[in-house]
Each structure stands twice: as C-alpha cells, then as structure tokens.
C-alpha cells in the first residue's frame, strides 16, 4: 500500500500518463508502473512485431514515441488510430517483405 509522498508521486505520474494518452490519439497505450517507477507505452499501429517503450519520465517517453510512430502522426487532420481502417489482409511474408522491414527498421516497424 502506498502512503504519503509515494502515493502523491504515483498519482501525479498517472495524471501525466493520462495527458500523454490523450496526446497520443490512439497510437499508443500508456500506463505507469508504481513499483518500477516507469512510464510505459505500447505502440498500437500496424507493425510486424510488438513495440513496448519504457522511460523514467513522460518527456523521455514522448521522445521515444516520436522515434517509433510514423511521420506526421501528431498532425491535426489525421484521424485517431482507432477510427482508421485496418489493412484488409495480413502480409504473406514474401521476399519483398524483408526489404520493406529493413527500410522501416529505423522507425521501429
């Protein structure tokens, strides 16, 4: 059970996480771990593998999120990820997929 200063700090971190969640517009699922005192973000966009980011501060996590998300993900005219259509069929894993994966590797997908 958290008490006193630890409880207040945890509550403040959760509020900061909620603000980041709002700013992320559905591209990330955010949470805070009071035990590890870490901010965590899970990328919700289409990707060949899961991307989980961890940081000590909300600002550090936001920088990591920017490095993983596609360009322009914060644009005002872009729909929230939850409202966008998903790809109709998953990739079959053909030879061309390796090239695309290699090119996208810098962005995390």
C-alpha positions as CSV (number, residue, x, y, z in Angstrom):
1,X,0.0,0.0,0.0
2,X,1.4,3.4,-1.0
3,X,1.3,6.2,1.6
4,X,2.1,9.9,1.8
5,X,4.7,11.2,-0.7
6,X,4.8,7.9,-2.7
7,X,1.1,7.9,-3.2
8,X,1.1,11.6,-4.3
9,X,4.0,11.0,-6.7
10,X,2.2,8.0,-8.2
11,X,-1.0,9.9,-8.7
12,X,0.9,12.7,-10.4
13,X,2.7,10.2,-12.7
14,X,-0.7,8.7,-13.6
15,X,-2.1,12.1,-14.4
16,X,0.9,12.8,-16.6
17,X,0.4,9.4,-18.3
18,X,-3.3,10.3,-18.9
19,X,-2.2,13.5,-20.6
20,X,0.2,11.6,-22.8
21,X,-2.5,9.1,-23.7
22,X,-4.7,12.0,-24.8
23,X,-1.9,13.5,-26.9
24,X,-1.1,10.1,-28.4
25,X,-4.5,10.0,-30.1
26,X,-4.8,6.2,-30.1
27,X,-1.4,5.4,-31.5
28,X,-0.1,4.3,-28.1
29,X,-1.5,2.6,-25.0
30,X,0.2,4.3,-22.0
31,X,0.5,3.2,-18.3
32,X,2.6,3.9,-15.3
33,X,4.2,1.2,-13.1
34,X,4.4,2.5,-9.5
35,X,6.6,-0.5,-8.5
36,X,9.3,0.2,-11.1
37,X,8.5,3.9,-11.3
38,X,8.5,3.7,-15.1
39,X,6.3,5.2,-17.8
40,X,5.3,2.5,-20.4
41,X,3.9,2.9,-23.9
42,X,2.8,0.1,-26.2
43,X,2.6,1.0,-29.9
44,X,-0.9,0.3,-31.3
45,X,-0.1,0.8,-35.0
46,X,0.4,-1.9,-37.6
47,X,3.8,-3.5,-37.1
48,X,5.5,-6.8,-37.7
49,X,6.3,-7.1,-34.0
50,X,5.2,-5.5,-30.8
51,X,6.9,-2.3,-29.6
52,X,7.0,-1.5,-25.9
53,X,8.7,1.6,-24.8
54,X,9.8,2.4,-21.2
55,X,11.1,5.6,-19.8
56,X,11.8,7.3,-16.4
57,X,9.9,10.5,-17.3
58,X,6.9,11.5,-19.5
59,X,9.2,13.7,-21.6
60,X,11.6,10.9,-22.3
61,X,8.8,8.6,-23.2
62,X,7.3,11.2,-25.6
63,X,10.7,11.4,-27.4
64,X,10.8,7.6,-27.7
65,X,7.2,7.6,-29.0
66,X,8.2,10.2,-31.7
67,X,11.0,8.0,-32.8
68,X,8.7,5.0,-33.3
69,X,5.5,6.4,-34.7
70,X,5.1,7.1,-38.4
71,X,5.9,10.7,-39.7
72,X,3.1,13.1,-39.2
73,X,1.3,11.0,-36.5
74,X,0.6,14.1,-34.5
75,X,-1.0,16.1,-37.4
76,X,-4.3,17.7,-36.5
77,X,-6.1,16.4,-39.7
78,X,-5.1,12.8,-39.1
79,X,-7.8,10.6,-37.7
80,X,-7.3,8.9,-34.4
81,X,-5.8,5.4,-34.9
82,X,-9.0,3.7,-33.6
83,X,-11.0,5.3,-36.4
84,X,-8.7,4.4,-39.2
85,X,-9.4,1.3,-41.4
86,X,-7.1,-1.7,-40.9
87,X,-5.4,-3.5,-43.8
88,X,-7.8,-6.0,-45.3
89,X,-5.3,-8.8,-45.4
90,X,-2.1,-9.6,-43.5
91,X,1.2,-9.8,-45.3
92,X,2.0,-13.3,-46.6
93,X,5.7,-12.9,-45.7
94,X,7.1,-12.9,-49.3
95,X,10.6,-11.9,-50.3
96,X,9.6,-8.3,-50.7
97,X,8.6,-8.1,-47.0
98,X,12.2,-8.4,-45.9
99,X,13.2,-5.3,-47.9
100,X,10.3,-3.3,-46.5
101,X,11.1,-4.4,-43.0
102,X,14.7,-3.4,-43.4
103,X,13.8,0.0,-44.6
104,X,11.3,0.6,-41.8
105,X,13.7,-0.7,-39.2
106,X,14.8,2.8,-38.3
107,X,11.2,3.7,-37.4
108,X,10.7,0.6,-35.3
109,X,8.4,-1.3,-37.7
